[in-house]
């Protein structure tokens, strides 16, 4: 949602969910699986001990997991080609379906973070 365009964002998400219904898939299950696959378990934060800063892995809170997963999915959808996908709802659909199968760009990024 850029510049407060909430209604436009809602329309894009509902179009994406309708396309999932047309593919005979449960849209809520696919979306939940995509978010679960894209969300990180840990992230590193700097801790200062003495005169040195160390990167310490800490568990990610549930609300931050959701934020990071959705943010990564949206950024990956934005990076997709306009020639192949003519609307953002189609880009988002493709990214969500790939993320639910653990194949999308953000899922690969998350797998690197988990290892």
ChimeraX commands (.cxc) that place a marker at each C-alpha (Angstrom):
marker #1 position 0.00,0.00,0.00 radius 0.5
marker #1 position 1.71,3.14,-1.24 radius 0.5
marker #1 position 0.44,6.62,-0.31 radius 0.5
marker #1 position -2.53,5.25,1.63 radius 0.5
marker #1 position -4.17,3.43,-1.29 radius 0.5
marker #1 position -5.90,0.87,0.92 radius 0.5
marker #1 position -8.84,0.25,-1.41 radius 0.5
marker #1 position -6.50,-0.46,-4.33 radius 0.5
marker #1 position -4.50,-2.88,-2.18 radius 0.5
marker #1 position -7.67,-4.66,-1.06 radius 0.5
marker #1 position -8.84,-5.01,-4.65 radius 0.5
marker #1 position -5.52,-6.55,-5.69 radius 0.5
marker #1 position -5.58,-9.06,-2.82 radius 0.5
marker #1 position -9.19,-10.07,-3.50 radius 0.5
marker #1 position -8.44,-10.51,-7.22 radius 0.5
marker #1 position -5.54,-12.77,-6.28 radius 0.5
marker #1 position -7.77,-14.80,-3.93 radius 0.5
marker #1 position -10.43,-15.14,-6.66 radius 0.5
marker #1 position -7.80,-16.45,-9.09 radius 0.5
marker #1 position -6.77,-19.05,-6.49 radius 0.5
marker #1 position -10.42,-20.14,-6.18 radius 0.5
marker #1 position -10.60,-20.56,-9.96 radius 0.5
marker #1 position -7.59,-22.90,-9.76 radius 0.5
marker #1 position -9.63,-25.14,-7.44 radius 0.5
marker #1 position -7.33,-24.46,-4.48 radius 0.5
marker #1 position -8.24,-23.29,-0.99 radius 0.5
marker #1 position -6.98,-19.67,-0.97 radius 0.5
marker #1 position -6.70,-19.38,2.81 radius 0.5
marker #1 position -4.68,-22.58,3.09 radius 0.5
marker #1 position -2.36,-21.57,0.24 radius 0.5
marker #1 position -1.82,-18.09,1.70 radius 0.5
marker #1 position -1.14,-19.48,5.18 radius 0.5
marker #1 position 1.33,-22.03,3.79 radius 0.5
marker #1 position 3.11,-19.32,1.80 radius 0.5
marker #1 position 3.47,-17.12,4.88 radius 0.5
marker #1 position 4.70,-20.06,6.98 radius 0.5
marker #1 position 7.31,-20.97,4.35 radius 0.5
marker #1 position 8.50,-17.38,3.95 radius 0.5
marker #1 position 8.68,-16.42,7.62 radius 0.5
marker #1 position 12.08,-16.60,9.36 radius 0.5
marker #1 position 12.66,-18.31,12.69 radius 0.5
marker #1 position 15.72,-16.28,13.67 radius 0.5
marker #1 position 17.29,-12.96,12.83 radius 0.5
marker #1 position 20.58,-11.45,13.91 radius 0.5
marker #1 position 20.81,-8.27,15.94 radius 0.5
marker #1 position 23.96,-6.50,17.08 radius 0.5
marker #1 position 24.85,-6.74,20.77 radius 0.5
marker #1 position 27.56,-4.60,22.26 radius 0.5
marker #1 position 29.77,-6.36,24.77 radius 0.5
marker #1 position 32.75,-4.42,26.06 radius 0.5
marker #1 position 34.16,-2.54,23.10 radius 0.5
marker #1 position 33.02,-4.93,20.39 radius 0.5
marker #1 position 29.72,-5.47,18.63 radius 0.5
marker #1 position 28.61,-9.03,18.00 radius 0.5
marker #1 position 25.78,-10.27,15.79 radius 0.5
marker #1 position 23.63,-12.47,18.00 radius 0.5
marker #1 position 20.82,-14.64,16.57 radius 0.5
marker #1 position 17.50,-14.21,18.36 radius 0.5
marker #1 position 14.09,-15.73,17.77 radius 0.5
marker #1 position 11.67,-13.63,15.77 radius 0.5
marker #1 position 8.39,-12.64,17.41 radius 0.5
marker #1 position 5.19,-13.90,15.76 radius 0.5
marker #1 position 4.03,-10.47,14.59 radius 0.5
marker #1 position 7.47,-9.64,13.17 radius 0.5
marker #1 position 7.53,-13.02,11.35 radius 0.5
marker #1 position 4.25,-12.09,9.66 radius 0.5
marker #1 position 5.51,-8.62,8.75 radius 0.5
marker #1 position 8.79,-9.92,7.29 radius 0.5
marker #1 position 7.09,-12.73,5.35 radius 0.5
marker #1 position 4.47,-10.45,3.79 radius 0.5
marker #1 position 7.07,-7.79,3.06 radius 0.5
marker #1 position 9.35,-10.31,1.31 radius 0.5
marker #1 position 6.46,-11.75,-0.70 radius 0.5
marker #1 position 5.38,-8.28,-1.86 radius 0.5
marker #1 position 8.94,-7.25,-2.76 radius 0.5
marker #1 position 9.47,-10.48,-4.71 radius 0.5
marker #1 position 6.19,-9.90,-6.57 radius 0.5
marker #1 position 7.26,-6.35,-7.42 radius 0.5
marker #1 position 10.50,-7.69,-8.88 radius 0.5
marker #1 position 8.71,-9.97,-11.34 radius 0.5
marker #1 position 8.60,-9.16,-15.05 radius 0.5
marker #1 position 5.76,-7.03,-16.43 radius 0.5
marker #1 position 5.98,-8.84,-19.77 radius 0.5
marker #1 position 5.11,-12.20,-18.25 radius 0.5
marker #1 position 2.55,-10.94,-15.70 radius 0.5
marker #1 position 0.45,-8.01,-16.83 radius 0.5
marker #1 position -1.03,-7.02,-13.47 radius 0.5
marker #1 position 0.23,-6.94,-9.91 radius 0.5
marker #1 position -2.48,-9.37,-8.79 radius 0.5
marker #1 position -1.06,-11.97,-11.22 radius 0.5
marker #1 position 2.47,-11.31,-9.97 radius 0.5
marker #1 position 1.28,-11.69,-6.37 radius 0.5
marker #1 position -0.63,-14.87,-7.25 radius 0.5
marker #1 position 2.44,-16.45,-8.83 radius 0.5
marker #1 position 4.63,-15.51,-5.88 radius 0.5
marker #1 position 2.13,-16.83,-3.30 radius 0.5
marker #1 position 1.69,-20.13,-5.15 radius 0.5
marker #1 position 5.47,-20.57,-5.43 radius 0.5
marker #1 position 5.98,-19.63,-1.78 radius 0.5
marker #1 position 3.36,-22.17,-0.70 radius 0.5
marker #1 position 5.36,-24.83,-2.57 radius 0.5
marker #1 position 8.59,-23.46,-0.99 radius 0.5
marker #1 position 9.96,-22.43,-4.40 radius 0.5
marker #1 position 9.62,-18.63,-4.55 radius 0.5
marker #1 position 12.32,-16.01,-4.30 radius 0.5
marker #1 position 11.49,-15.12,-0.67 radius 0.5
marker #1 position 11.36,-18.79,0.32 radius 0.5
marker #1 position 14.88,-19.28,-0.97 radius 0.5
marker #1 position 15.99,-16.22,1.00 radius 0.5
marker #1 position 14.32,-17.61,4.12 radius 0.5
marker #1 position 15.94,-21.03,3.65 radius 0.5
marker #1 position 19.33,-19.30,3.62 radius 0.5
marker #1 position 18.46,-17.57,6.89 radius 0.5
marker #1 position 17.27,-20.80,8.54 radius 0.5
marker #1 position 20.52,-22.63,7.71 radius 0.5
marker link #1:1,2 radius 0.2
marker link #1:2,3 radius 0.2
marker link #1:3,4 radius 0.2
marker link #1:4,5 radius 0.2
marker link #1:5,6 radius 0.2
marker link #1:6,7 radius 0.2
marker link #1:7,8 radius 0.2
marker link #1:8,9 radius 0.2
marker link #1:9,10 radius 0.2
marker link #1:10,11 radius 0.2
marker link #1:11,12 radius 0.2
marker link #1:12,13 radius 0.2
marker link #1:13,14 radius 0.2
marker link #1:14,15 radius 0.2
marker link #1:15,16 radius 0.2
marker link #1:16,17 radius 0.2
marker link #1:17,18 radius 0.2
marker link #1:18,19 radius 0.2
marker link #1:19,20 radius 0.2
marker link #1:20,21 radius 0.2
marker link #1:21,22 radius 0.2
marker link #1:22,23 radius 0.2
marker link #1:23,24 radius 0.2
marker link #1:24,25 radius 0.2
marker link #1:25,26 radius 0.2
marker link #1:26,27 radius 0.2
marker link #1:27,28 radius 0.2
marker link #1:28,29 radius 0.2
marker link #1:29,30 radius 0.2
marker link #1:30,31 radius 0.2
marker link #1:31,32 radius 0.2
marker link #1:32,33 radius 0.2
marker link #1:33,34 radius 0.2
marker link #1:34,35 radius 0.2
marker link #1:35,36 radius 0.2
marker link #1:36,37 radius 0.2
marker link #1:37,38 radius 0.2
marker link #1:38,39 radius 0.2
marker link #1:39,40 radius 0.2
marker link #1:40,41 radius 0.2
marker link #1:41,42 radius 0.2
marker link #1:42,43 radius 0.2
marker link #1:43,44 radius 0.2
marker link #1:44,45 radius 0.2
marker link #1:45,46 radius 0.2
marker link #1:46,47 radius 0.2
marker link #1:47,48 radius 0.2
marker link #1:48,49 radius 0.2
marker link #1:49,50 radius 0.2
marker link #1:50,51 radius 0.2
marker link #1:51,52 radius 0.2
marker link #1:52,53 radius 0.2
marker link #1:53,54 radius 0.2
marker link #1:54,55 radius 0.2
marker link #1:55,56 radius 0.2
marker link #1:56,57 radius 0.2
marker link #1:57,58 radius 0.2
marker link #1:58,59 radius 0.2
marker link #1:59,60 radius 0.2
marker link #1:60,61 radius 0.2
marker link #1:61,62 radius 0.2
marker link #1:62,63 radius 0.2
marker link #1:63,64 radius 0.2
marker link #1:64,65 radius 0.2
marker link #1:65,66 radius 0.2
marker link #1:66,67 radius 0.2
marker link #1:67,68 radius 0.2
marker link #1:68,69 radius 0.2
marker link #1:69,70 radius 0.2
marker link #1:70,71 radius 0.2
marker link #1:71,72 radius 0.2
marker link #1:72,73 radius 0.2
marker link #1:73,74 radius 0.2
marker link #1:74,75 radius 0.2
marker link #1:75,76 radius 0.2
marker link #1:76,77 radius 0.2
marker link #1:77,78 radius 0.2
marker link #1:78,79 radius 0.2
marker link #1:79,80 radius 0.2
marker link #1:80,81 radius 0.2
marker link #1:81,82 radius 0.2
marker link #1:82,83 radius 0.2
marker link #1:83,84 radius 0.2
marker link #1:84,85 radius 0.2
marker link #1:85,86 radius 0.2
marker link #1:86,87 radius 0.2
marker link #1:87,88 radius 0.2
marker link #1:88,89 radius 0.2
marker link #1:89,90 radius 0.2
marker link #1:90,91 radius 0.2
marker link #1:91,92 radius 0.2
marker link #1:92,93 radius 0.2
marker link #1:93,94 radius 0.2
marker link #1:94,95 radius 0.2
marker link #1:95,96 radius 0.2
marker link #1:96,97 radius 0.2
marker link #1:97,98 radius 0.2
marker link #1:98,99 radius 0.2
marker link #1:99,100 radius 0.2
marker link #1:100,101 radius 0.2
marker link #1:101,102 radius 0.2
marker link #1:102,103 radius 0.2
marker link #1:103,104 radius 0.2
marker link #1:104,105 radius 0.2
marker link #1:105,106 radius 0.2
marker link #1:106,107 radius 0.2
marker link #1:107,108 radius 0.2
marker link #1:108,109 radius 0.2
marker link #1:109,110 radius 0.2
marker link #1:110,111 radius 0.2
marker link #1:111,112 radius 0.2
marker link #1:112,113 radius 0.2
marker link #1:113,114 radius 0.2
marker link #1:114,115 radius 0.2
view
